[in-house]
Amino acid sequence: MGREPLTKYIVLFVVSLQITCAILLRHRSPLSPLFIFVAYAIGGTANHNLFLAIHEITHNLAFRRVAPNKLLAIFANFPIGIPYATAFKVGFSPSGQPEGKGNDNSLLGISHRTS
């Protein structure tokens, strides 16, 4: 376990896919079968992928330094619609320890030992 160098490229692809779908469907009715299918199958899968990517990025697993990870998380958050990427880490690592060491607090407030 550790940094995954492909994360930034996957995020770029998925955000581009979301934007491309939005541009291509901009003149379609939101109630049309094609729009509903694309929103559910492609949009739902892409959004879930971005939620998981933001989770990994907030553990600083995309880049070595913190600042590029924060910028990538903000970029990955664009198609989701609700800005949460910068506040996501608040519930995770209050001790500032790297991934896999010490307590890892979930958003539900449940703490468990990982070391």
C-alpha distances in whole Angstrom, upper triangle without the diagonal:
4,7,9,12,14,14,17,19,18,19,22,23,23,25,27,28,29,31,33,33,35,37,38,39,41,44,43,44,41,43,43,42,40,38,37,36,34,33,32,30,28,29,27,24,24,24,21,19,20,19,16,15,17,15,11,14,15,12,12,9,12,14,14,17,18,21,20,17,20,22,20,20,23,24,22,24,27,28,27,30,29,28,25,22,23,24,21,19,22,21,18,17,21,20,18,15,12,9,9,12,16,17,16,19,19,22,24,24,23,21,19,17,14,14
4,6,10,12,12,14,17,17,17,20,22,22,23,26,27,27,30,31,32,34,36,37,38,39,43,43,44,41,43,43,42,40,38,37,36,33,33,32,30,28,28,27,24,23,23,21,19,19,19,15,14,15,14,10,11,13,10,9,6,9,10,10,13,14,17,16,14,17,19,17,17,21,21,20,22,25,26,26,29,28,26,24,20,21,22,20,17,21,21,17,16,20,19,16,14,10,8,10,12,16,18,16,19,20,22,25,25,24,22,20,19,15,15
4,6,9,9,11,13,14,14,17,19,19,20,23,24,25,27,28,30,31,33,34,35,37,40,40,42,39,41,41,40,38,36,36,34,32,31,30,29,27,26,26,23,21,22,20,17,17,17,14,12,14,13,9,9,12,9,8,4,6,7,8,11,12,15,13,11,15,16,14,15,18,18,17,20,23,24,24,27,26,24,22,19,19,21,19,17,20,21,18,17,20,20,17,15,11,10,12,15,18,20,18,21,21,23,26,26,25,24,23,21,18,19
4,6,6,9,10,10,12,14,15,16,18,20,21,22,24,25,27,28,30,31,33,34,38,37,39,36,39,39,37,35,33,33,31,29,28,28,26,24,24,23,20,19,19,18,15,15,16,13,11,13,13,9,10,13,11,10,6,6,8,10,13,14,16,14,12,15,16,13,14,18,17,16,19,21,22,22,25,25,24,22,18,20,22,19,18,22,22,19,19,23,23,20,19,15,13,15,18,21,22,20,22,22,24,27,27,27,26,24,24,20,21
4,6,7,8,10,11,13,14,16,17,18,20,22,23,24,26,28,29,30,32,33,37,37,39,36,39,39,37,35,33,33,32,29,29,29,27,24,24,24,21,19,20,20,16,16,18,15,12,14,15,12,11,15,14,11,8,6,7,10,13,15,16,12,12,15,15,12,14,18,16,15,19,21,22,23,26,26,24,23,19,21,23,21,20,24,25,22,22,25,25,22,21,17,16,19,21,25,25,23,25,25,26,30,30,30,29,28,27,24,25
4,6,5,6,9,10,11,12,14,15,16,18,20,21,23,25,26,27,29,30,34,34,35,33,36,35,34,31,30,30,28,25,25,25,23,21,21,21,18,16,18,17,13,14,16,14,11,14,15,12,12,15,15,13,10,8,10,13,16,17,18,14,13,16,16,12,14,17,15,14,18,19,20,21,24,25,23,22,19,21,24,21,21,25,26,23,24,27,27,24,23,20,18,20,23,27,27,24,26,25,26,29,31,30,30,29,29,25,27
4,5,5,6,9,10,11,12,14,15,16,18,20,21,23,24,26,27,28,32,32,33,31,34,33,32,30,28,28,27,24,23,23,22,19,19,19,16,14,15,14,11,10,12,11,7,10,11,9,8,12,12,11,8,6,9,12,14,15,15,12,10,13,13,9,11,14,12,11,14,16,17,17,21,21,20,19,15,17,20,18,18,21,22,20,21,24,25,22,21,18,16,19,22,25,25,22,23,22,23,26,27,27,27,27,27,24,25
4,6,5,6,9,10,11,12,14,15,17,18,20,21,22,24,26,27,31,31,33,31,33,33,32,29,28,28,27,24,23,24,23,19,19,20,17,14,15,16,12,11,14,13,9,11,13,11,9,13,14,12,10,7,9,12,13,14,14,10,9,12,11,7,10,12,10,9,13,14,15,17,20,20,19,18,15,17,20,18,18,22,23,21,22,25,26,23,23,20,18,21,24,27,27,24,25,24,25,28,29,30,29,29,29,26,28
4,5,5,6,9,10,10,12,14,15,16,18,20,21,22,24,26,29,29,31,30,32,32,31,28,26,27,25,22,22,23,21,18,18,19,17,14,16,16,13,12,15,14,11,13,16,14,13,16,17,15,13,10,12,16,17,18,17,13,13,15,14,10,13,15,12,11,15,16,16,18,21,22,21,21,18,20,23,21,22,25,26,25,25,29,30,27,26,23,22,24,27,30,30,27,28,27,27,30,32,32,32,32,32,29,31
4,5,5,6,9,10,10,12,14,15,16,18,20,21,22,24,28,27,29,27,30,29,28,25,24,24,22,19,19,20,18,15,15,16,13,10,12,13,9,9,13,11,9,12,14,12,12,16,17,16,13,11,14,17,19,19,19,15,14,16,15,11,12,15,12,10,13,15,14,16,19,20,20,19,17,19,22,20,21,24,25,23,25,28,29,26,26,23,21,23,27,29,29,26,27,25,25,28,30,30,30,30,30,28,30
4,5,5,6,8,10,11,12,14,15,17,18,20,21,22,26,26,28,26,28,28,27,24,23,23,22,19,18,19,18,14,14,15,13,9,11,12,8,7,10,10,7,9,12,11,10,14,15,14,13,10,13,17,17,17,16,13,12,13,12,8,9,11,8,6,10,11,11,12,16,17,16,16,13,16,19,17,18,22,23,21,23,26,28,25,25,22,20,23,26,28,28,24,25,23,23,26,28,29,29,29,30,27,30
4,6,5,6,9,10,11,12,14,15,16,18,20,21,25,25,27,25,28,28,27,24,23,24,23,19,19,20,19,15,15,17,15,11,13,15,12,10,14,14,11,12,16,15,13,16,18,17,16,12,14,18,19,18,17,14,13,14,12,9,11,12,8,8,11,11,11,14,16,18,18,18,16,18,21,20,21,24,26,25,26,29,30,27,28,25,24,26,29,32,31,28,29,27,26,30,32,32,33,33,34,31,33
4,6,5,6,9,10,10,12,14,15,16,18,20,23,23,25,24,27,26,25,22,20,22,20,16,17,18,16,13,13,15,13,10,12,14,11,11,14,15,12,14,17,16,16,19,21,20,18,15,17,21,22,22,21,17,17,18,16,13,14,15,12,10,13,13,12,14,17,20,20,20,18,21,24,22,23,27,28,27,28,31,33,30,30,27,25,28,31,33,33,30,30,28,28,31,33,34,34,34,35,32,34
4,5,5,6,9,10,11,12,14,15,16,18,22,21,23,21,24,23,22,19,18,19,17,14,14,15,13,10,10,11,10,6,8,10,8,7,11,12,10,12,15,15,15,18,20,19,18,15,18,22,23,22,21,18,17,17,16,12,13,14,11,8,11,11,9,11,14,17,17,18,16,19,21,20,22,25,26,25,27,30,32,29,29,27,25,27,30,32,31,28,28,26,25,28,30,31,32,32,33,31,33
4,5,5,6,9,10,11,12,14,15,16,20,20,22,20,23,23,23,20,18,19,18,15,14,16,15,12,10,12,12,8,9,12,10,8,12,13,11,12,16,16,15,17,20,19,18,16,18,22,22,21,20,17,16,16,14,11,11,11,8,7,9,8,7,9,12,15,15,16,14,17,20,19,21,24,25,25,26,29,31,29,29,27,25,28,31,33,32,28,28,26,25,28,30,31,32,33,34,32,35
4,5,5,6,9,10,10,12,14,15,19,19,22,20,23,23,23,19,18,19,18,15,15,17,16,12,12,15,14,10,12,15,13,12,15,17,15,16,19,19,18,21,23,22,21,18,20,24,24,24,22,19,18,19,16,14,15,14,11,10,12,11,9,13,15,18,18,19,18,21,23,22,25,28,29,28,30,33,35,32,33,30,29,31,34,36,35,32,32,30,29,32,34,35,36,37,38,35,38
4,6,5,6,9,10,10,12,14,17,17,19,18,21,20,19,16,15,16,15,11,12,14,12,9,9,12,11,8,11,13,12,12,15,16,15,17,20,20,19,22,24,24,23,20,22,26,27,26,25,22,21,21,19,16,17,17,13,12,14,12,10,13,15,18,19,20,19,22,25,23,26,29,30,29,31,34,36,34,34,31,29,32,35,37,36,32,32,30,29,31,34,35,36,36,38,36,38
4,5,5,6,9,10,11,12,16,15,17,15,18,18,18,15,13,14,14,10,9,12,12,8,7,10,10,7,9,12,11,10,13,16,15,16,19,20,19,21,24,24,23,21,23,27,27,26,24,22,21,20,18,16,16,15,12,11,11,10,7,9,12,15,16,18,17,20,23,21,24,27,28,28,30,33,35,33,33,31,29,32,35,36,35,31,31,28,27,29,32,33,35,35,37,35,38
4,5,5,6,9,10,10,14,15,17,16,19,19,19,16,14,16,16,12,12,15,15,11,10,13,14,11,12,15,15,13,16,19,17,18,21,22,21,23,26,25,25,22,24,28,27,26,24,22,21,21,18,16,16,15,12,12,12,9,7,11,12,16,17,19,18,21,24,23,26,28,30,30,32,34,37,34,35,33,31,34,37,39,37,34,33,31,29,32,34,36,37,38,40,38,40
4,5,5,6,9,10,13,14,17,16,19,18,18,15,13,16,15,11,12,15,15,11,11,15,15,12,14,17,16,16,19,21,19,20,24,24,23,26,28,28,27,24,26,30,30,29,27,24,24,24,21,19,20,19,15,15,16,13,11,14,16,19,20,22,22,25,27,26,29,32,33,33,35,37,40,37,38,36,34,36,39,41,40,36,36,33,32,35,37,39,40,41,42,40,43
4,5,5,6,8,11,11,14,13,15,14,14,11,9,12,11,8,9,12,12,9,8,12,13,11,13,16,16,15,18,20,20,21,24,25,24,27,29,29,28,26,28,32,32,31,29,27,26,25,23,21,21,20,17,16,16,14,11,13,15,18,20,22,22,25,27,26,29,32,33,33,35,38,40,38,39,36,34,37,40,41,40,36,36,33,31,34,37,38,39,40,42,40,43
4,6,5,6,9,10,12,11,14,14,15,12,10,12,13,10,9,13,14,11,9,13,15,12,13,17,17,16,19,21,21,21,24,26,25,27,29,29,29,26,29,32,32,31,29,26,26,25,23,21,20,19,16,16,15,13,10,12,13,16,18,21,21,24,26,26,29,31,32,32,35,37,40,38,39,37,35,38,40,42,40,36,36,33,31,33,36,38,39,40,42,41,44
4,6,5,8,10,13,13,17,16,17,14,12,15,16,12,13,16,17,14,13,17,18,16,17,20,20,19,22,24,23,24,27,28,27,29,32,31,31,28,30,34,33,32,30,28,27,27,24,22,22,21,18,18,18,15,12,15,16,19,21,24,24,27,29,28,31,34,35,35,38,40,42,40,41,39,38,40,43,45,43,39,39,36,34,37,39,41,42,44,45,44,46
4,6,8,9,12,13,15,14,14,11,10,13,14,11,12,15,15,13,13,17,18,16,18,21,21,20,23,25,25,26,29,30,29,31,34,33,33,30,32,36,36,35,33,30,30,29,27,25,25,24,21,20,20,18,15,18,18,22,24,26,26,29,31,31,34,36,37,37,40,42,45,43,43,41,39,42,45,46,45,41,41,38,36,38,41,43,44,45,47,45,48
4,6,5,8,9,12,10,12,9,7,10,11,9,10,13,14,12,12,15,17,16,17,20,21,20,23,25,25,26,29,30,30,31,34,34,34,31,34,37,37,36,34,32,31,30,28,26,26,24,22,21,20,18,15,17,17,21,23,26,26,29,31,30,33,36,36,37,40,42,45,43,44,42,40,42,45,46,44,41,40,37,35,37,40,41,43,44,46,45,48
4,6,8,9,12,12,14,12,9,13,14,12,12,16,17,15,14,17,19,18,18,22,23,22,24,27,26,26,30,31,30,32,35,35,35,32,34,38,37,36,34,32,31,30,27,26,26,24,21,21,20,17,15,17,16,20,22,25,26,29,30,30,33,35,36,37,40,42,45,43,44,42,41,43,46,47,45,41,40,37,35,37,40,42,44,45,47,46,49
4,7,9,12,11,13,12,10,13,15,14,14,18,19,18,17,20,22,21,22,25,26,25,27,30,30,30,33,35,34,36,39,39,38,36,38,42,41,40,38,35,35,34,31,30,30,28,25,25,24,21,18,20,20,23,26,29,30,32,34,34,37,39,40,41,44,46,49,47,48,46,44,47,50,51,49,45,44,41,38,40,44,45,47,49,51,49,53
4,6,8,7,10,8,7,10,12,11,12,15,16,16,15,18,20,20,20,24,25,25,26,29,29,30,32,34,34,35,38,39,38,36,38,42,42,40,39,36,35,34,32,31,30,28,26,25,24,22,18,20,20,23,26,29,30,33,34,34,37,39,39,40,43,45,48,47,48,46,44,46,49,50,48,44,43,40,37,39,42,44,46,47,50,48,52
4,5,5,9,9,7,9,12,12,12,15,17,17,16,18,21,21,21,24,25,25,27,30,30,30,33,35,35,36,39,40,39,37,40,44,43,41,40,38,37,35,34,32,31,29,27,26,25,23,19,20,20,23,26,28,30,33,34,33,37,39,39,40,43,45,48,47,48,46,44,46,49,50,48,44,42,39,37,38,41,43,45,47,49,48,52
4,6,8,9,6,7,10,10,9,12,14,15,13,15,18,18,18,21,23,22,23,26,27,27,30,32,32,33,36,37,37,35,38,41,41,39,37,36,34,33,31,30,28,27,25,24,22,20,17,17,17,20,23,25,27,30,31,30,34,35,35,37,40,42,45,44,45,43,41,43,46,47,44,40,39,35,33,34,38,39,42,43,46,45,48
4,6,8,7,6,10,11,11,12,15,16,15,16,19,20,20,22,24,25,26,28,29,30,32,34,35,36,38,39,39,38,40,44,44,42,41,39,37,36,35,33,31,30,29,27,25,24,20,20,20,22,26,28,30,33,33,32,36,38,37,39,42,44,47,46,47,46,43,45,48,48,46,42,40,37,35,35,39,40,43,44,47,46,50
4,6,5,6,9,10,11,12,14,15,15,17,19,20,21,23,25,25,27,29,30,31,33,35,35,37,39,40,39,38,41,44,44,43,41,39,38,37,35,33,32,31,29,27,26,25,21,21,22,25,28,30,31,35,35,34,38,40,39,40,44,46,49,48,48,46,44,46,49,50,47,44,42,39,37,38,41,42,45,46,49,47,51
4,6,5,6,9,10,10,12,13,14,15,17,19,20,22,23,24,26,28,29,30,32,34,34,36,38,39,38,37,40,44,44,42,41,39,37,37,36,33,32,31,29,27,27,25,21,22,22,25,29,30,31,35,35,34,37,39,39,40,43,45,48,47,48,46,43,44,48,49,46,43,41,38,36,37,41,41,44,45,47,46,49
4,5,5,6,8,10,10,11,12,14,16,17,18,20,21,22,24,26,27,28,30,32,32,34,37,37,36,34,37,41,41,40,39,37,35,35,33,31,30,29,27,25,25,23,19,20,21,24,27,29,30,33,34,33,36,38,38,39,42,44,47,45,46,44,41,43,46,47,45,42,41,37,36,37,40,41,43,44,46,45,48
4,5,5,6,8,10,10,10,12,15,15,16,18,20,20,22,24,25,26,28,30,30,32,34,35,34,32,35,39,39,38,36,34,33,32,30,28,27,26,24,22,22,20,16,17,18,21,24,26,27,30,31,30,33,35,35,36,39,42,44,43,44,42,39,41,44,45,43,39,38,35,33,34,38,39,41,42,44,43,46
4,6,5,6,8,10,10,11,13,14,15,17,19,20,21,23,24,25,27,29,30,31,34,35,34,32,36,39,39,38,37,35,33,32,31,29,27,27,25,23,22,21,17,17,18,20,24,25,26,30,30,29,32,34,34,35,38,40,43,42,43,41,38,40,43,44,41,38,36,33,31,32,36,36,39,40,42,41,45
4,5,5,6,8,9,10,12,13,14,16,17,19,20,22,23,25,26,28,29,31,33,34,33,31,35,38,39,37,37,34,32,32,31,28,27,27,25,22,22,21,17,18,19,22,25,26,27,30,31,29,32,35,34,34,38,40,43,42,42,40,37,39,42,43,41,37,36,33,31,32,36,37,39,39,42,40,43
4,5,5,5,6,9,10,11,12,14,15,16,18,20,21,22,24,26,26,28,31,31,30,28,32,35,36,34,33,31,29,29,28,25,24,24,22,19,19,18,14,15,17,20,23,24,24,28,29,27,30,33,33,33,36,39,41,40,40,38,35,37,40,41,40,36,35,32,30,32,35,36,38,39,41,39,42
4,6,6,5,6,9,10,10,12,14,15,16,18,19,20,22,24,25,26,29,30,29,27,31,34,34,33,32,30,28,27,26,24,22,22,20,18,17,16,12,12,14,16,19,21,22,25,26,25,28,30,30,30,33,36,39,37,38,36,33,35,38,39,37,33,32,29,27,29,32,33,35,36,39,37,40
4,6,6,5,8,10,10,11,13,15,16,17,19,20,22,24,25,26,28,30,29,28,31,34,35,33,33,31,28,28,27,25,23,23,22,19,18,18,14,14,16,18,21,21,22,26,26,24,28,30,29,29,33,35,38,37,37,35,32,34,37,38,36,32,31,28,26,27,31,31,34,34,37,35,39
4,6,6,6,8,10,11,12,14,16,17,18,20,22,23,24,26,28,29,27,26,30,33,34,33,33,30,28,28,27,24,23,24,22,19,19,19,15,15,18,20,22,23,23,27,28,25,28,31,30,30,33,36,38,37,37,35,32,33,36,38,36,32,32,28,27,28,32,32,34,34,37,35,38
4,6,5,6,8,10,10,12,14,15,16,18,20,21,22,24,26,27,25,24,27,31,31,30,30,27,25,25,24,21,20,21,19,16,16,16,12,13,16,18,20,21,21,25,26,24,27,29,29,29,32,35,37,35,35,33,30,32,35,37,35,31,31,28,27,29,32,32,34,34,36,34,37
4,6,5,6,8,10,10,12,14,15,16,18,20,20,22,25,25,24,23,26,30,30,28,28,25,23,23,22,19,18,18,16,14,13,13,9,9,12,15,17,18,18,22,23,21,24,27,27,27,30,32,35,33,34,32,29,31,34,36,34,30,29,26,24,26,30,30,32,33,35,33,37
4,5,5,6,9,10,11,12,14,15,17,19,20,21,23,25,24,23,26,30,30,28,28,26,24,23,23,20,18,19,18,14,14,14,11,10,13,14,17,17,18,21,22,20,23,25,25,25,28,31,33,32,32,30,27,29,32,33,31,27,27,23,22,23,27,27,29,30,32,31,34
4,6,5,6,9,10,11,12,14,16,17,18,20,22,23,21,21,24,27,28,27,27,25,22,23,22,19,18,19,17,14,14,15,12,12,15,17,18,18,18,22,23,20,22,25,25,24,27,30,32,31,31,29,26,27,30,32,30,26,26,23,22,24,27,27,29,29,31,29,32
4,5,5,6,9,10,10,12,14,15,16,18,20,21,20,18,21,25,26,24,24,22,19,20,19,16,15,16,14,10,11,12,9,9,13,15,16,16,16,19,21,18,21,24,24,23,26,29,31,29,30,27,25,27,30,31,30,26,26,23,22,24,27,28,29,30,31,29,32
4,5,5,6,9,10,10,12,14,15,16,19,20,19,18,21,25,25,23,23,21,18,18,18,15,13,14,13,9,9,10,8,6,10,11,13,13,13,17,18,15,18,21,21,21,24,26,29,27,28,26,23,26,29,30,28,24,23,20,19,21,24,25,27,28,30,28,31
4,5,5,6,9,10,11,13,14,16,17,19,18,18,21,24,25,23,23,22,19,19,19,16,14,15,15,11,11,13,11,9,13,13,15,14,13,17,18,15,17,20,19,19,22,25,27,26,26,24,21,23,26,27,25,22,21,18,17,19,22,23,24,25,27,25,28
4,6,5,6,9,10,11,12,14,16,17,15,15,18,21,22,21,21,19,16,17,17,14,12,14,13,10,11,13,11,11,14,15,16,15,14,17,18,15,17,21,20,19,22,25,27,25,25,23,20,22,25,27,25,22,22,19,19,21,24,24,25,25,27,24,27
4,5,5,6,8,10,10,12,14,15,14,13,16,20,20,18,18,16,14,14,14,11,9,11,10,6,7,10,9,8,12,12,12,12,10,14,15,13,15,18,18,18,20,23,25,23,24,21,19,22,25,26,25,21,21,18,18,20,23,24,24,25,27,25,28
4,5,5,6,9,10,11,13,15,14,14,17,20,20,18,19,17,14,14,15,12,9,11,12,8,8,11,11,8,12,11,11,10,9,12,13,10,12,15,15,15,18,20,23,21,22,20,18,20,23,24,22,18,18,15,14,17,19,20,21,22,24,22,25
4,5,5,6,9,10,11,13,12,12,16,19,19,18,19,17,14,15,16,13,11,13,14,10,11,14,14,12,15,15,15,13,11,14,15,11,13,16,15,14,17,20,22,20,20,18,15,17,20,21,20,16,17,14,14,17,19,19,20,20,22,20,23
4,5,5,6,9,10,11,10,9,13,16,16,15,16,14,11,12,13,9,8,11,11,8,10,13,13,12,15,15,14,13,10,13,15,12,13,16,17,15,17,20,22,20,20,17,15,17,20,22,21,18,18,16,16,20,21,22,22,22,23,21,23
4,5,5,6,9,10,10,10,13,15,15,13,14,13,9,9,11,8,5,8,9,7,8,11,12,11,14,13,11,9,6,9,11,8,9,13,14,12,14,17,20,17,18,16,14,17,20,21,20,16,16,15,14,18,19,20,20,21,22,21,23
4,6,5,7,9,9,11,14,16,16,14,15,15,11,11,13,11,9,12,13,11,11,15,16,14,16,15,14,11,8,11,11,8,8,12,11,10,12,15,17,15,16,14,11,14,16,18,16,13,13,11,12,15,16,17,17,17,19,17,20
4,5,5,7,6,7,11,13,14,12,14,13,9,11,13,11,9,13,14,11,13,16,17,16,19,18,17,14,11,13,14,11,10,14,14,11,13,16,17,15,15,12,10,12,15,17,16,13,15,14,15,18,19,19,18,18,19,16,19
4,5,5,5,6,8,11,11,9,11,9,6,7,10,7,6,10,11,9,11,15,16,15,18,17,15,13,9,10,12,10,9,13,14,12,13,16,17,15,15,12,11,14,17,19,18,15,16,16,16,20,20,21,20,21,21,19,21
4,5,7,9,10,12,11,9,11,11,7,7,10,9,7,10,13,11,12,15,17,16,18,16,14,11,8,8,9,7,6,9,11,9,9,12,14,12,12,11,10,13,15,16,15,13,13,13,13,17,17,18,18,18,19,17,19
4,6,8,10,11,11,9,12,12,8,10,13,12,10,14,16,14,15,19,21,19,22,20,18,15,12,12,13,10,8,11,12,9,8,12,13,10,10,7,6,10,12,13,13,11,12,13,14,18,18,18,16,17,16,14,16
4,6,6,7,7,6,9,9,6,8,11,10,10,13,15,14,16,19,21,20,22,21,19,16,13,12,14,12,10,13,15,12,11,14,15,11,11,8,8,12,14,16,16,14,16,17,18,21,21,22,20,20,20,17,18
4,6,7,9,9,12,10,8,11,13,11,11,15,15,14,16,19,21,21,23,22,20,18,14,15,17,15,13,16,17,14,14,17,17,14,13,10,9,12,14,17,18,15,18,18,19,22,23,23,21,21,20,17,18
4,7,9,9,11,8,6,10,11,8,10,13,13,12,15,17,19,19,22,22,20,18,14,15,18,16,15,18,19,17,17,20,20,17,16,13,12,15,18,21,21,19,21,20,21,25,25,26,24,24,24,21,22
4,6,7,9,6,6,10,10,9,11,14,14,14,17,19,21,22,24,24,21,20,16,16,19,17,16,19,21,18,17,20,20,17,16,13,13,17,19,21,22,20,22,23,24,27,27,28,26,26,25,22,23
4,7,9,8,8,11,13,12,14,17,17,18,20,22,25,25,27,26,24,22,18,18,20,19,17,19,21,18,17,19,19,15,14,12,13,16,17,20,21,20,22,23,25,28,28,28,26,26,24,22,22
4,6,6,7,9,11,11,13,15,16,17,19,21,24,24,26,25,22,20,17,15,18,18,15,18,20,18,16,18,18,14,14,12,14,17,18,20,21,20,22,23,24,28,27,28,26,26,25,23,23
4,6,5,6,9,10,11,13,14,15,17,19,22,22,23,22,19,17,13,12,14,14,12,14,17,15,13,15,15,12,13,11,13,17,17,19,20,18,19,20,21,25,24,25,24,24,24,22,23
4,5,5,6,9,10,11,12,14,15,17,21,21,22,21,17,16,13,11,14,15,13,16,19,17,16,18,18,15,17,15,17,20,21,23,23,21,22,23,23,26,26,28,27,27,27,25,26
4,5,5,6,9,10,10,12,14,16,19,20,21,21,18,17,13,12,16,16,15,18,20,19,18,20,21,17,18,16,17,21,22,24,24,22,23,23,24,27,28,29,28,28,28,26,27
4,5,5,6,9,10,10,12,15,17,17,19,19,16,14,11,10,13,13,12,15,17,15,15,17,18,15,16,14,14,18,19,21,21,19,20,20,20,24,24,25,24,25,25,23,24
4,5,5,6,9,10,11,13,16,16,17,16,13,12,8,7,10,11,10,13,16,15,15,17,18,15,17,15,16,19,21,22,22,19,19,19,19,23,23,25,24,25,26,24,26
4,5,5,6,9,10,11,14,15,16,16,13,13,10,9,13,13,13,16,19,18,18,20,22,19,20,19,19,23,24,26,25,23,23,22,22,26,26,28,28,29,29,27,29
4,5,5,6,9,10,13,14,16,16,13,13,9,10,14,13,14,17,19,18,19,21,23,19,20,18,18,21,23,25,25,22,23,22,21,25,26,27,27,28,28,26,28
4,5,5,6,9,12,11,13,13,10,9,6,7,10,10,11,14,16,15,16,19,21,18,19,17,17,20,22,23,22,19,19,18,18,21,22,24,24,25,26,24,26
4,5,5,7,10,10,11,11,8,8,6,7,10,11,12,15,17,17,18,20,23,20,22,20,20,23,25,26,25,22,22,20,19,23,24,26,26,28,29,27,30
4,5,6,9,10,11,12,10,11,9,11,14,14,16,18,20,20,21,24,26,23,24,23,22,25,27,29,28,25,25,23,22,25,27,29,29,30,31,29,32
4,6,7,8,10,11,10,10,8,11,14,13,15,18,19,19,20,23,25,23,24,22,20,23,26,27,26,23,23,21,20,23,25,26,27,28,29,27,30
4,6,5,7,8,6,7,6,9,11,11,14,16,18,18,20,22,25,23,24,23,21,24,27,28,26,23,22,20,18,21,23,25,26,28,29,28,30
4,6,6,8,8,10,9,12,14,14,17,19,21,22,24,26,28,26,28,26,25,28,30,31,30,26,26,23,22,25,27,29,30,31,33,32,34
4,6,9,10,12,12,15,17,16,19,21,23,23,25,28,30,28,30,28,26,29,32,33,31,27,27,24,22,25,28,29,31,32,34,32,35
4,6,8,9,10,13,14,14,17,19,20,20,23,25,28,27,28,27,25,27,30,31,29,25,24,21,19,21,24,26,28,29,31,30,33
4,6,9,11,14,14,15,18,20,21,22,25,26,29,28,30,29,27,30,32,33,30,27,25,22,20,22,25,27,29,31,33,32,35
4,6,9,11,11,12,15,16,17,19,22,23,27,25,27,27,25,28,30,30,28,24,22,20,17,19,22,24,26,28,31,30,33
4,6,8,8,10,13,14,16,17,20,21,24,23,25,24,23,26,28,28,26,23,21,19,16,19,21,24,25,27,29,29,32
4,6,5,6,9,10,12,14,16,17,21,19,21,21,20,23,24,24,22,19,17,15,13,16,18,20,21,24,26,25,28
4,6,5,8,10,12,12,14,16,19,17,19,18,17,20,22,23,21,18,17,15,13,17,18,20,21,23,24,23,26
4,6,7,8,11,12,13,14,17,15,18,17,17,21,22,22,20,17,16,16,14,18,18,21,21,23,24,24,26
4,6,6,8,10,12,12,16,15,17,18,17,20,21,21,18,16,14,13,11,15,15,18,18,21,23,22,25
4,6,7,8,10,12,15,14,16,16,15,17,19,19,16,13,12,10,9,12,13,15,16,18,20,20,22
4,5,5,7,9,11,10,12,12,12,15,15,15,13,11,10,10,9,13,13,15,14,16,18,17,19
4,6,7,7,11,10,13,14,14,16,17,16,13,11,9,10,9,12,11,14,14,16,18,18,20
4,6,7,11,11,13,14,13,15,15,14,11,9,6,6,5,9,8,10,10,13,15,16,18
4,6,9,9,10,11,10,11,12,11,9,6,5,6,7,10,9,10,10,11,13,13,15
4,5,5,7,8,8,10,10,9,7,6,7,9,11,13,12,12,11,12,12,12,14
4,5,8,11,12,13,12,10,8,8,8,11,12,14,12,13,11,13,14,14,16
4,5,9,11,12,10,8,8,9,10,13,15,17,14,15,12,13,13,13,14
4,7,9,11,10,9,10,10,12,14,16,19,17,17,15,16,15,14,15
4,7,8,6,7,8,9,12,15,17,19,17,17,14,14,13,11,11
4,6,6,8,10,10,13,15,17,20,19,18,16,15,13,11,11
4,6,8,9,8,11,13,16,18,17,17,14,13,12,9,10
4,7,8,8,12,13,17,18,17,16,13,11,9,6,7
4,7,8,12,14,18,19,17,16,13,11,8,6,5
4,7,10,13,16,17,15,14,10,9,6,6,6
4,6,10,13,14,11,10,6,6,5,6,8
4,6,10,11,10,9,6,6,7,7,10
4,7,8,6,6,5,7,9,10,13
4,5,5,6,7,9,12,12,16
4,5,8,10,12,15,16,19
4,6,9,12,15,17,20
4,6,10,13,15,18
4,7,10,13,16
4,7,10,12
4,6,9
4,6
4
